[in-house]
Amino acid sequence: MTLPCTFGSTAVPTRLVRNMRVIGSYEYEVEVECATKTFSDYTTLAAMAAPCSVTRLLSGKMKVTTAGTSGTLVLNGTTKTNCYIKDISAAEADGSQLGLWLFSITFVQDTST
């Protein structure tokens, strides 16, 4: 079963949440595993990513530094603003004849503002 997920106005073909880290309103990071039959689903998301560094401030909040695209992440009904793609794996075609592309994405929220 896929989870409803969007980043900005782009649908994320999420099939499961691999890892989620939430510490109050200070820290939010989630890694999702994706599967799609449409390769452009991957390339659209990859185009929004850029090298990213995350710094924990003295306040405990997280500062994200990147040239990537900021967006609102909606995952299974939960909305997080000011998010970025921290990491996106290269898409790999599954060994089956289904033409299924598998990749993972880590989103992180900038809570410093």
C-alpha positions in Angstrom: 0.0 0.0 0.0 1.3 3.4 -0.9 1.2 6.4 1.5 -0.1 9.7 0.2 2.9 12.0 -0.1 3.6 15.3 -1.9 6.6 17.6 -1.9 5.5 21.0 -3.1 3.0 20.2 -5.9 4.9 17.0 -6.8 3.5 13.6 -6.0 6.1 11.3 -4.3 5.4 7.7 -5.2 6.0 6.5 -1.6 5.6 2.8 -0.7 7.0 2.9 2.8 8.6 5.0 5.5 12.0 3.6 6.2 13.1 6.0 9.0 11.5 9.0 10.7 13.2 11.2 13.3 11.0 13.7 15.1 12.0 15.8 18.2 9.2 18.1 19.1 9.2 21.2 16.8 13.0 21.2 16.7 13.9 18.3 14.4 12.1 16.5 11.6 13.7 14.1 9.1 12.1 11.2 7.2 13.4 8.7 4.7 10.9 7.2 2.3 11.2 4.3 -0.1 9.6 5.0 -3.5 8.5 2.8 -6.4 7.2 4.0 -9.8 6.7 2.8 -13.3 7.3 6.4 -14.6 10.9 7.4 -14.6 10.0 11.1 -14.8 8.6 10.8 -11.2 12.2 10.3 -10.2 13.8 12.9 -12.4 11.3 15.6 -11.3 12.2 15.0 -7.6 15.9 14.7 -8.3 15.8 18.1 -10.1 14.7 19.7 -6.7 17.7 18.3 -4.8 21.1 19.8 -4.2 24.0 19.1 -1.9 22.7 19.7 1.6 24.1 20.3 5.1 22.2 20.3 8.3 23.5 22.1 11.4 22.0 21.8 14.9 21.9 25.3 16.4 22.4 26.1 20.1 18.7 26.4 20.4 18.3 22.8 19.3 16.7 23.8 16.0 18.0 22.6 12.7 19.4 24.9 10.0 19.5 23.5 6.5 21.9 25.0 4.0 21.3 24.0 0.3 20.6 25.4 -3.1 17.8 22.8 -3.4 14.1 23.6 -3.7 12.2 24.3 -0.5 8.7 22.9 -0.3 5.9 21.7 1.9 6.0 18.0 2.6 2.7 16.3 3.2 3.1 12.7 4.3 0.1 10.6 5.3 -1.9 13.7 6.3 0.9 15.4 8.2 2.2 18.7 6.8 5.7 20.1 7.4 6.7 23.4 5.9 10.2 24.6 4.9 11.5 21.1 3.9 14.3 20.1 1.5 15.5 16.9 -0.1 18.6 16.0 1.9 19.4 12.9 -0.1 17.9 11.0 -3.1 19.3 7.7 -4.3 19.8 6.8 -7.9 16.8 5.1 -9.4 17.3 1.4 -10.2 15.1 -0.6 -12.5 13.8 -3.7 -10.6 14.9 -7.0 -12.0 11.4 -7.9 -13.0 9.7 -7.3 -16.3 7.4 -4.7 -14.7 9.6 -1.7 -15.4 9.5 -0.6 -11.8 11.9 2.1 -10.7 13.0 2.0 -7.0 14.7 4.9 -5.1 14.7 6.5 -1.7 14.5 10.1 -0.6 15.4 11.7 2.7 13.5 14.9 3.5 14.6 17.3 6.3 12.9 20.3 7.7 14.6 23.6 8.4 13.2 24.6 11.8 15.6 27.6 12.4 13.1 30.2 11.2 
